[in-house]
Amino acid sequence: MHCLDCSGTGAQVTAVGVCTQCGAAACPDHSELSEQFLTCTKPVSRPVATEPPVRRLLCGACATAHRAHGACCPQTANSIRTS
C-alpha cells in the first residue's frame, strides 16, 4: 500500500499505517502517532479516562484537524467515549 499524500505528487512511498480517522494510507512523513485515552461515563455523567492510553495514527490532514479541535475544545481533545 502506498501513501495517499505522496501519490498526489506522483511518488510511490510505502505506507506505515492507516489513519484511524479517515482510513487513508500514510507514510512516516505524512503521519503522526499519538496517544488517546478511552473514557467511560460514571455516575452523575462524569467521564473518566482509563489507563493505559491507546495508540492513534493520523494522516497529516486529520492530525491538523484534531489539533484545531483541541484548541477549540481542550477538554475533549484527547479522549474517546466508550459508553
Phi and psi in degrees as GROMACS dihedral restraints (atoms count N, CA, C in turn):
[ dihedral_restraints ]
;  ai    aj    ak    al  type     phi  dphi    fc
    3     4     5     6     1  -114.2    20    10
    4     5     6     7     1   152.0    20    10
    6     7     8     9     1   -61.7    20    10
    7     8     9    10     1   130.3    20    10
    9    10    11    12     1   -65.2    20    10
   10    11    12    13     1   -43.0    20    10
   12    13    14    15     1   -66.6    20    10
   13    14    15    16     1   -40.3    20    10
   15    16    17    18     1   -66.9    20    10
   16    17    18    19     1   -35.2    20    10
   18    19    20    21     1   -65.2    20    10
   19    20    21    22     1   -24.7    20    10
   21    22    23    24     1   -66.6    20    10
   22    23    24    25     1   -22.2    20    10
   24    25    26    27     1   -99.2    20    10
   25    26    27    28     1     2.7    20    10
   27    28    29    30     1    91.6    20    10
   28    29    30    31     1    -2.2    20    10
   30    31    32    33     1   -87.8    20    10
   31    32    33    34     1   152.3    20    10
   33    34    35    36     1  -118.4    20    10
   34    35    36    37     1    90.3    20    10
   36    37    38    39     1  -105.5    20    10
   37    38    39    40     1   132.2    20    10
   39    40    41    42     1   -64.4    20    10
   40    41    42    43     1   133.5    20    10
   42    43    44    45     1   -78.5    20    10
   43    44    45    46     1   148.3    20    10
   45    46    47    48     1  -100.5    20    10
   46    47    48    49     1   -11.9    20    10
   48    49    50    51     1  -176.6    20    10
   49    50    51    52     1  -176.5    20    10
   51    52    53    54     1  -120.3    20    10
   52    53    54    55     1   134.2    20    10
   54    55    56    57     1   -60.2    20    10
   55    56    57    58     1   129.8    20    10
   57    58    59    60     1   -73.2    20    10
   58    59    60    61     1   -14.0    20    10
   60    61    62    63     1   -91.9    20    10
   61    62    63    64     1   -53.9    20    10
   63    64    65    66     1  -110.7    20    10
   64    65    66    67     1   -14.3    20    10
   66    67    68    69     1    87.4    20    10
   67    68    69    70     1     6.0    20    10
   69    70    71    72     1   -74.4    20    10
   70    71    72    73     1   142.5    20    10
   72    73    74    75     1   -73.4    20    10
   73    74    75    76     1   141.0    20    10
   75    76    77    78     1  -138.7    20    10
   76    77    78    79     1   141.5    20    10
   78    79    80    81     1   -89.6    20    10
   79    80    81    82     1   175.0    20    10
   81    82    83    84     1   -58.9    20    10
   82    83    84    85     1   -32.9    20    10
   84    85    86    87     1   -75.1    20    10
   85    86    87    88     1   -24.8    20    10
   87    88    89    90     1  -113.8    20    10
   88    89    90    91     1    27.1    20    10
   90    91    92    93     1  -135.4    20    10
   91    92    93    94     1   160.3    20    10
   93    94    95    96     1  -138.6    20    10
   94    95    96    97     1   125.0    20    10
   96    97    98    99     1  -101.5    20    10
   97    98    99   100     1   129.1    20    10
   99   100   101   102     1  -143.7    20    10
  100   101   102   103     1  -177.3    20    10
  102   103   104   105     1  -108.2    20    10
  103   104   105   106     1   151.1    20    10
  105   106   107   108     1  -140.4    20    10
  106   107   108   109     1   136.0    20    10
  108   109   110   111     1   -95.3    20    10
  109   110   111   112     1   133.8    20    10
  111   112   113   114     1   -82.8    20    10
  112   113   114   115     1   142.9    20    10
  114   115   116   117     1  -125.5    20    10
  115   116   117   118     1   154.3    20    10
  117   118   119   120     1  -131.3    20    10
  118   119   120   121     1   156.4    20    10
  120   121   122   123     1   -94.2    20    10
  121   122   123   124     1   124.5    20    10
  123   124   125   126     1   -98.6    20    10
  124   125   126   127     1   173.4    20    10
  126   127   128   129     1   -49.9    20    10
  127   128   129   130     1   149.0    20    10
  129   130   131   132     1    66.6    20    10
  130   131   132   133     1    33.2    20    10
  132   133   134   135     1    51.2    20    10
  133   134   135   136     1    44.4    20    10
  135   136   137   138     1  -102.7    20    10
  136   137   138   139     1   111.3    20    10
  138   139   140   141     1   -73.3    20    10
  139   140   141   142     1   135.4    20    10
  141   142   143   144     1  -126.1    20    10
  142   143   144   145     1   127.7    20    10
  144   145   146   147     1   -78.7    20    10
  145   146   147   148     1   141.6    20    10
  147   148   149   150     1  -104.0    20    10
  148   149   150   151     1   154.4    20    10
  150   151   152   153     1  -110.0    20    10
  151   152   153   154     1   151.1    20    10
  153   154   155   156     1   -81.4    20    10
  154   155   156   157     1   165.8    20    10
  156   157   158   159     1   -71.9    20    10
  157   158   159   160     1   159.3    20    10
  159   160   161   162     1   -93.6    20    10
  160   161   162   163     1   156.6    20    10
  162   163   164   165     1   -79.9    20    10
  163   164   165   166     1   147.6    20    10
  165   166   167   168     1  -137.7    20    10
  166   167   168   169     1   120.0    20    10
  168   169   170   171     1  -103.2    20    10
  169   170   171   172     1   125.1    20    10
  171   172   173   174     1  -122.5    20    10
  172   173   174   175     1   145.5    20    10
  174   175   176   177     1   -72.3    20    10
  175   176   177   178     1   169.2    20    10
  177   178   179   180     1   -58.8    20    10
  178   179   180   181     1   -41.7    20    10
  180   181   182   183     1   -65.6    20    10
  181   182   183   184     1   -45.0    20    10
  183   184   185   186     1   -70.9    20    10
  184   185   186   187     1   -35.2    20    10
  186   187   188   189     1   -62.6    20    10
  187   188   189   190     1   -40.8    20    10
  189   190   191   192     1   -64.1    20    10
  190   191   192   193     1   -42.9    20    10
  192   193   194   195     1   -64.6    20    10
  193   194   195   196     1   -40.1    20    10
  195   196   197   198     1   -66.9    20    10
  196   197   198   199     1   -36.8    20    10
  198   199   200   201     1   -65.1    20    10
  199   200   201   202     1   -40.5    20    10
  201   202   203   204     1   -63.5    20    10
  202   203   204   205     1   -41.5    20    10
  204   205   206   207     1   -65.3    20    10
  205   206   207   208     1   -40.7    20    10
  207   208   209   210     1   -62.8    20    10
  208   209   210   211     1   -33.9    20    10
  210   211   212   213     1   -69.7    20    10
  211   212   213   214     1   -32.7    20    10
  213   214   215   216     1   -81.2    20    10
  214   215   216   217     1   -42.6    20    10
  216   217   218   219     1  -130.5    20    10
  217   218   219   220     1    71.1    20    10
  219   220   221   222     1   -61.7    20    10
  220   221   222   223     1   -24.8    20    10
  222   223   224   225     1   -70.0    20    10
  223   224   225   226     1   -20.5    20    10
  225   226   227   228     1  -118.6    20    10
  226   227   228   229     1    10.3    20    10
  228   229   230   231     1   -65.6    20    10
  229   230   231   232     1   -29.5    20    10
  231   232   233   234     1  -126.6    20    10
  232   233   234   235     1    34.6    20    10
  234   235   236   237     1  -139.3    20    10
  235   236   237   238     1   155.2    20    10
  237   238   239   240     1  -124.0    20    10
  238   239   240   241     1   126.0    20    10
  240   241   242   243     1   -80.0    20    10
  241   242   243   244     1   130.1    20    10
  243   244   245   246     1  -110.4    20    10
  244   245   246   247     1   -10.9    20    10
